[in-house]
């Protein structure tokens, strides 16, 4: 439901236990102060690694607008902002603010029909569904998703930025996107106070992806087959995915068979993918 104009408040408020259940399911932990919301929002700096054809082509999408602290920082005349909020109570309150060039959408981001134009995405993502939301954003492709600023559990951001080595998720997406750490926030910066501290995950598309976007499905299937636990060596993984020709496959990619799969770089994954295609075509 799109709330384009102020609506009257609900005459009956939801029970307290209903509100607490919604907080858990929807990850409703909002910035406690406007200052913290400003620090987070400032990371959406307008820089675009792949500039749109026209500045007016770029839309900002906020995921989980909630109490509207971030929305109010981002709202600016002439800059379209789509504020997505699953909770109808918060969506109605935010729509009633009549912020300039802000459209409030009372829908689940995971099922929302996203704009066809290039977008910048920002949001304090729920810990429970954060990975699904992030994957939904990445699925837009680097031609449409121009920047991502996502607040997530600090440990999760460490995983996405390689603090503990390679992993399947990153191996499947890094030909098209970079993942970097942004500002960190204490759990005390939010209300209600969450279980863990948070950090910003900064996502940017590559100007020249190592794999064409049209080959995404084939590339990700290949990585899924090879990766296994990540502790396997490249040579062992090659024997796993190919009944014959596995030695030639690894040699053709220029990758050392004794290297661990989880330690492969993006160029090495790309080389393996190309070598696998040549081997499979024989």
C-alpha positions as CSV (number, residue, x, y, z in Angstrom):
1,X,0.0,0.0,0.0
2,X,1.4,3.4,-1.0
3,X,0.6,6.2,1.4
4,X,0.9,9.4,-0.7
5,X,-1.0,11.7,1.6
6,X,-1.6,12.2,5.3
7,X,-4.1,9.6,6.7
8,X,-6.1,9.8,9.9
9,X,-4.5,7.9,12.8
10,X,-5.9,4.5,13.7
11,X,-8.6,4.7,16.3
12,X,-7.6,1.5,18.0
13,X,-4.0,0.9,19.0
14,X,-2.4,-2.6,18.9
15,X,-2.0,-4.5,22.1
16,X,1.4,-4.3,23.8
17,X,2.2,-7.9,23.2
18,X,1.5,-7.5,19.5
19,X,3.9,-4.6,19.4
20,X,6.7,-6.6,21.0
21,X,6.1,-9.5,18.7
22,X,6.4,-7.1,15.7
23,X,9.6,-5.7,17.0
24,X,11.2,-9.2,17.1
25,X,9.9,-10.3,13.7
26,X,10.6,-7.0,11.9
27,X,13.7,-6.0,13.7
28,X,12.3,-2.8,15.0
29,X,15.4,-1.2,16.7
30,X,15.4,2.5,15.8
31,X,18.1,5.1,16.3
32,X,17.7,6.7,19.7
33,X,18.9,10.2,18.6
34,X,18.8,12.3,15.5
35,X,22.5,12.8,15.7
36,X,23.1,9.0,15.3
37,X,20.7,8.9,12.4
38,X,22.6,11.8,10.7
39,X,25.9,10.0,11.1
40,X,24.5,6.9,9.5
41,X,22.7,8.7,6.7
42,X,25.8,10.8,5.8
43,X,27.4,7.6,4.4
44,X,25.0,7.8,1.5
45,X,27.2,10.5,0.0
46,X,25.8,10.7,-3.5
47,X,28.9,9.3,-5.1
48,X,28.0,6.8,-7.8
49,X,30.6,4.4,-9.2
50,X,28.5,4.1,-12.4
51,X,26.9,7.5,-13.0
52,X,23.2,7.4,-14.3
53,X,22.4,9.0,-17.6
54,X,20.8,11.9,-15.8
55,X,20.9,12.9,-12.1
56,X,17.1,12.7,-12.1
57,X,17.3,9.0,-13.0
58,X,18.6,8.1,-9.5
59,X,16.1,7.3,-6.8
60,X,16.9,6.6,-3.1
61,X,15.1,3.7,-1.4
62,X,15.1,3.4,2.3
63,X,14.5,-0.1,3.7
64,X,12.6,-0.2,7.0
65,X,11.9,3.5,7.5
66,X,10.4,2.9,11.0
67,X,10.2,6.0,13.2
68,X,11.5,8.1,10.3
69,X,14.7,9.5,11.8
70,X,16.7,8.5,8.8
71,X,13.9,9.5,6.4
72,X,13.8,13.0,7.7
73,X,17.6,13.4,7.2
74,X,17.4,12.1,3.6
75,X,14.2,14.0,2.7
76,X,15.1,16.9,0.3
77,X,13.0,18.7,-2.4
78,X,13.8,17.4,-5.9
79,X,15.4,14.2,-4.6
80,X,12.8,11.3,-4.8
81,X,12.9,9.0,-1.8
82,X,10.9,5.8,-1.5
83,X,10.5,4.9,2.2
84,X,9.5,1.3,2.7
85,X,8.0,0.2,6.0
86,X,6.3,-3.1,6.7
87,X,4.5,-1.9,9.9
88,X,1.3,-0.1,9.1
89,X,1.4,2.0,12.3
90,X,4.8,3.5,11.5
91,X,4.0,3.8,7.8
92,X,0.9,5.9,8.6
93,X,2.8,8.1,11.0
94,X,5.5,8.8,8.5
95,X,3.1,9.5,5.7
96,X,1.4,12.1,7.9
97,X,4.7,14.0,8.1
98,X,4.3,15.0,4.4
99,X,8.0,15.1,3.9
100,X,9.2,16.7,0.6
101,X,9.4,14.2,-2.4
102,X,9.0,11.2,0.0
103,X,6.7,8.4,-1.0
104,X,5.9,6.0,1.9
105,X,5.1,2.4,1.0
106,X,3.5,0.1,3.5
107,X,4.9,-3.2,2.2
108,X,7.4,-6.0,2.8
109,X,10.7,-5.1,1.1
110,X,11.2,-8.8,0.2
111,X,8.1,-8.8,-2.0
112,X,8.0,-5.2,-3.1
113,X,8.2,-4.4,-6.8
114,X,11.3,-2.4,-7.0
115,X,11.8,0.6,-9.3
116,X,13.2,-0.1,-12.7
117,X,15.5,3.0,-12.6
118,X,18.9,3.1,-10.9
119,X,18.6,3.3,-7.1
120,X,20.7,4.0,-4.0
121,X,19.6,1.8,-1.1
122,X,19.9,2.5,2.6
123,X,18.5,0.8,5.6
124,X,18.8,-0.5,9.2
125,X,18.2,-4.2,8.2
126,X,16.7,-6.7,10.6
127,X,19.2,-9.3,11.9
128,X,16.9,-12.2,11.1
129,X,16.1,-11.3,7.4
130,X,19.1,-9.1,6.7
131,X,20.8,-11.6,4.4
132,X,17.7,-12.1,2.3
133,X,17.2,-8.4,2.0
134,X,20.8,-7.9,1.0
135,X,20.5,-10.6,-1.6
136,X,17.4,-9.0,-3.0
137,X,19.3,-5.7,-3.4
138,X,22.2,-7.4,-5.1
139,X,19.8,-9.2,-7.5
140,X,18.9,-5.9,-9.0
141,X,22.3,-6.0,-10.8
142,X,25.1,-3.4,-10.9
143,X,23.3,-1.3,-13.6
144,X,20.4,-0.6,-11.2
145,X,21.9,-0.9,-7.7
146,X,24.3,2.0,-7.6
147,X,25.1,2.1,-3.9
148,X,24.1,0.3,-0.7
149,X,24.4,1.5,2.9
150,X,23.2,-1.2,5.2
151,X,23.3,-1.4,9.0
152,X,23.7,-5.0,10.2
153,X,25.2,-7.0,13.1
154,X,28.9,-6.1,13.5
155,X,29.9,-9.8,13.3
156,X,27.9,-10.2,10.0
157,X,29.6,-7.2,8.4
158,X,33.0,-8.7,9.4
159,X,32.1,-11.8,7.5
160,X,30.9,-10.0,4.4
161,X,34.2,-7.9,4.4
162,X,36.5,-10.9,4.7
163,X,37.5,-10.8,8.4
164,X,37.5,-14.6,8.5
165,X,38.5,-15.4,5.0
166,X,36.4,-16.3,1.9
167,X,32.9,-17.6,2.0
168,X,30.2,-18.8,-0.4
169,X,28.1,-15.7,-0.4
170,X,31.0,-13.4,-1.2
171,X,32.4,-15.7,-3.8
172,X,29.0,-15.7,-5.6
173,X,28.7,-11.9,-5.6
174,X,32.1,-10.3,-5.7
175,X,32.5,-10.3,-9.5
176,X,29.9,-7.5,-9.5
177,X,30.1,-5.8,-6.1
178,X,32.6,-4.7,-3.5
179,X,31.8,-5.0,0.3
180,X,33.5,-2.6,2.7
181,X,33.1,-1.5,6.4
182,X,31.4,1.7,7.2
183,X,30.6,3.4,10.6
184,X,30.0,1.2,13.6
185,X,27.3,1.9,16.2
186,X,26.9,0.7,19.8
187,X,23.7,-1.2,20.7
188,X,23.1,1.7,23.1
189,X,22.4,3.9,20.0
190,X,19.1,2.1,19.5
191,X,15.8,1.7,21.1
192,X,14.8,-0.9,22.1
193,X,18.4,-2.0,22.7
194,X,19.3,-4.9,20.4
195,X,21.4,-8.0,21.4
196,X,24.5,-6.9,19.5
197,X,26.5,-3.9,18.3
198,X,26.1,-2.9,14.6
199,X,28.2,-1.7,11.8
200,X,27.5,-0.3,8.3
201,X,28.1,-2.5,5.3
202,X,29.0,-0.4,2.3
203,X,28.2,-2.0,-1.1
204,X,29.3,-0.6,-4.5
205,X,29.1,-2.0,-8.0
206,X,32.2,-2.6,-10.0
207,X,32.6,-0.4,-13.1
208,X,34.0,-3.4,-15.0
209,X,32.6,-6.7,-13.6
210,X,34.9,-9.7,-14.1
211,X,31.8,-11.8,-15.2
212,X,29.0,-10.3,-17.4
213,X,25.8,-10.0,-15.5
214,X,24.0,-12.1,-18.1
215,X,26.2,-15.1,-16.9
216,X,25.3,-14.6,-13.2
217,X,23.1,-17.7,-12.8
218,X,25.7,-20.0,-14.5
219,X,28.6,-18.5,-12.5
220,X,26.8,-18.8,-9.1
221,X,25.8,-22.4,-9.8
222,X,29.4,-23.2,-10.6
223,X,30.6,-21.5,-7.4
224,X,28.0,-23.4,-5.4
225,X,29.2,-26.7,-6.8
226,X,32.9,-26.0,-6.2
227,X,32.8,-24.3,-2.8
228,X,31.5,-27.1,-0.5
229,X,32.8,-26.2,3.0
230,X,35.6,-24.0,1.7
231,X,38.2,-26.1,3.4
232,X,38.6,-28.3,0.4
233,X,41.6,-27.7,-2.0
234,X,41.0,-26.6,-5.5
235,X,42.3,-30.0,-6.8
236,X,39.9,-31.9,-4.6
237,X,37.0,-29.6,-5.6
238,X,37.9,-30.2,-9.3
239,X,37.7,-33.9,-8.8
240,X,34.3,-33.4,-7.2
241,X,32.8,-31.4,-10.0
242,X,34.4,-33.2,-13.0
243,X,34.6,-36.9,-13.6
244,X,37.4,-36.5,-16.0
245,X,39.8,-33.7,-17.1
246,X,40.0,-32.2,-13.6
247,X,43.8,-31.7,-13.7
248,X,43.6,-30.0,-17.1
249,X,40.8,-27.8,-15.8
250,X,42.9,-26.5,-12.9
251,X,45.9,-26.0,-15.1
252,X,43.9,-24.2,-17.7
253,X,42.7,-21.7,-15.0
254,X,46.3,-21.1,-13.8
255,X,45.3,-21.9,-10.2
256,X,47.4,-24.0,-7.8
257,X,45.6,-27.3,-7.0
258,X,46.8,-27.2,-3.4
259,X,45.2,-23.8,-2.6
260,X,42.1,-23.8,-0.5
261,X,38.8,-23.0,-2.2
262,X,38.0,-20.3,0.5
263,X,41.3,-18.5,-0.3
264,X,40.5,-18.0,-4.0
265,X,40.5,-14.4,-5.2
266,X,37.8,-13.0,-7.6
267,X,40.2,-13.3,-10.6
268,X,40.9,-16.9,-9.7
269,X,37.2,-17.7,-9.4
270,X,36.7,-16.1,-12.8
271,X,39.5,-18.0,-14.4
272,X,38.1,-21.3,-12.9
273,X,34.7,-20.4,-14.3
274,X,36.1,-19.8,-17.8
275,X,38.2,-23.0,-17.7
276,X,35.2,-25.0,-16.5
277,X,33.2,-23.7,-19.5
278,X,35.9,-24.7,-21.9
279,X,36.2,-28.2,-20.2
280,X,32.5,-28.8,-20.2
281,X,32.2,-27.9,-23.9
282,X,34.6,-30.7,-24.9
